[in-house]
Amino acid sequence: MTQSSLTAKRKPGFIVLEVILLVMALLYLFPVIYLFAASMKKSAEFYEPLKLPHWYFGNYAKVFEQTHLFQALGNTLYICLVTLAINILVSSMAGYIIGRNQHRYFQLLFYVFLSGMIIPVQTSMVPLFKLQQILHMQSSLTYLCLLYVAGGIPYGTMVYTGFIKSVPRELEESASIDGAGRFRTFWLIIFPLLLPATGTILVTTVFWYWNDFISPLLYLDINHTPTLITLIFKFKVDRGVDWGPIFSICVLATLPLIVLFLFTQKYLIKGFVAGAVKG
């Protein structure tokens, strides 16, 4: 039996599989499509879910007029970028050292990092809130960044430790022969090869802290230093059941995440696969 005949026999099964996957994709996309469509509806049309929108942009105008959207966006970007930079800096070096050393002390250190992922966040909220008052850092974006860094380093170290094992040691040996020190070898040779792991941490870190609601609500004054999520919460409280503008502000807060995911999804998948196979 030729290869073409085998392909012809298997083709109907592949078609059925593709149809099933297409239906599942549409089911996952439906909430996103509905979010965008609802943001374009007038108040009178909102309770007709199957009615197509008329591209009404007045809801977005209300958002820009009645909220400090750009301030909230700036605060959220500041939190994500600072947290991400410190997480990548510390986690990559920690993961490199732990992944390249098989001594039991380094393995113990690895489990110490992992223990940070076991402790529930809820158990530390009260002492962290009191610590904020002791340090006189009420409603401080920097304080919130430090909390996020402490929570993100264990996860980042785990990802980098798993991925570093897929990088050949011969690259470091060649660099050492050429006279490069360990610090220079890591940043110029090893770190660029960790791009999939970095992409994984970038996406997950931004997603976690962009959508976090509890921490900004506890440690920030949402009237003076809002993030996008707390701004949505405050806007919902003020607007009541005027859903059009509420859906519009949700769209504006979601768009950067969608764009980020489209550009980094391949690195996210590579990082997860490498960590699962090599870790």
TAKA-V588052 format. One record per residue. RES is the residue in three letters. PHI is phi in whole degrees, 0 to 359 (NA if undefined). NEAR is the number of other C-alpha atoms within 8 Angstrom. Layout:
RES&PHI&NEAR  RES&PHI&NEAR
//
This chain:
MET&NA&4  THR&286&5  GLN&296&6  SER&293&6  SER&291&8  LEU&297&9  THR&295&8  ALA&294&8  LYS&289&7  ARG&276&8  LYS&300&8  PRO&302&8  GLY&297&7  PHE&293&8  ILE&296&8  VAL&299&8  LEU&298&8  GLU&295&8  VAL&296&8  ILE&298&8  LEU&294&8  LEU&295&8  VAL&297&8  MET&296&8  ALA&297&8  LEU&295&8  LEU&296&8  TYR&289&8  LEU&279&8  PHE&303&8  PRO&300&8  VAL&291&8  ILE&297&8  TYR&295&8  LEU&299&11  PHE&294&11  ALA&295&10  ALA&293&12  SER&290&14  MET&260&14  LYS&260&13  LYS&280&9  SER&302&9  ALA&291&5  GLU&265&8  PHE&294&11  TYR&271&6  GLU&243&6  PRO&297&6  LEU&270&4  LYS&281&6  LEU&289&5  PRO&288&9  HIS&253&6  TRP&53&6  TYR&269&9  PHE&262&7  GLY&296&6  ASN&296&13  TYR&290&11  ALA&298&8  LYS&296&9  VAL&298&12  PHE&292&9  GLU&280&6  GLN&251&6  THR&227&8  HIS&264&7  LEU&297&10  PHE&290&6  GLN&295&9  ALA&295&13  LEU&296&10  GLY&297&8  ASN&297&12  THR&294&11  LEU&296&8  TYR&300&8  ILE&299&13  CYS&293&13  LEU&290&8  VAL&296&9  THR&298&12  LEU&297&12  ALA&298&8  ILE&291&9  ASN&300&12  ILE&294&11  LEU&301&8  VAL&284&9  SER&294&13  SER&295&12  MET&290&8  ALA&294&10  GLY&296&16  TYR&294&11  ILE&295&8  ILE&292&13  GLY&289&12  ARG&267&8  ASN&242&7  GLN&264&8  HIS&296&6  ARG&296&6  TYR&294&6  PHE&288&10  GLN&294&10  LEU&296&8  LEU&298&9  PHE&298&10  TYR&290&8  VAL&295&8  PHE&298&12  LEU&296&11  SER&298&9  GLY&293&9  MET&271&10  ILE&272&6  ILE&292&7  PRO&296&7  VAL&297&6  GLN&297&5  THR&287&7  SER&251&8  MET&295&8  VAL&295&7  PRO&297&7  LEU&291&8  PHE&293&10  LYS&293&8  LEU&298&8  GLN&300&12  GLN&290&9  ILE&297&7  LEU&277&6  HIS&55&6  MET&240&9  GLN&299&8  SER&53&8  SER&259&9  LEU&294&10  THR&296&7  TYR&298&9  LEU&295&12  CYS&298&12  LEU&297&9  LEU&296&8  TYR&295&10  VAL&298&12  ALA&299&8  GLY&278&10  GLY&267&10  ILE&298&12  PRO&303&14  TYR&294&10  GLY&298&14  THR&297&13  MET&298&12  VAL&295&14  TYR&293&17  THR&297&15  GLY&292&15  PHE&281&15  ILE&296&12  LYS&289&11  SER&270&8  VAL&268&8  PRO&299&7  ARG&289&6  GLU&299&6  LEU&296&8  GLU&290&11  GLU&295&8  SER&295&8  ALA&295&11  SER&296&11  ILE&296&7  ASP&281&6  GLY&97&6  ALA&279&9  GLY&284&8  ARG&295&7  PHE&296&6  ARG&293&9  THR&298&13  PHE&295&9  TRP&284&9  LEU&267&8  ILE&242&11  ILE&282&11  PHE&301&10  PRO&300&8  LEU&283&8  LEU&267&11  LEU&302&9  PRO&300&13  ALA&294&15  THR&297&12  GLY&297&12  THR&298&15  ILE&294&12  LEU&301&9  VAL&294&12  THR&294&8  THR&295&11  VAL&296&10  PHE&297&9  TRP&298&8  TYR&275&10  TRP&293&10  ASN&263&7  ASP&291&9  PHE&246&8  ILE&295&6  SER&297&9  PRO&298&14  LEU&293&10  LEU&278&7  TYR&256&12  LEU&235&13  ASP&272&10  ILE&291&12  ASN&278&5  HIS&247&5  THR&231&12  PRO&281&15  THR&257&12  LEU&298&12  ILE&290&12  THR&291&12  LEU&294&13  ILE&298&11  PHE&299&8  LYS&294&9  PHE&295&10  LYS&295&10  VAL&298&7  ASP&286&6  ARG&272&8  GLY&71&7  VAL&256&5  ASP&278&8  TRP&286&9  GLY&304&14  PRO&299&12  ILE&295&13  PHE&294&12  SER&294&14  ILE&291&11  CYS&294&10  VAL&298&11  LEU&297&8  ALA&282&10  THR&271&8  LEU&306&8  PRO&301&8  LEU&291&9  ILE&296&8  VAL&297&8  LEU&299&9  PHE&294&9  LEU&298&7  PHE&273&7  THR&238&11  GLN&297&8  LYS&293&8  TYR&288&13  LEU&298&14  ILE&294&10  LYS&299&11  GLY&296&15  PHE&295&11  VAL&295&8  ALA&297&12  GLY&295&13  ALA&285&8  VAL&276&6  LYS&268&9  GLY&288&9
//
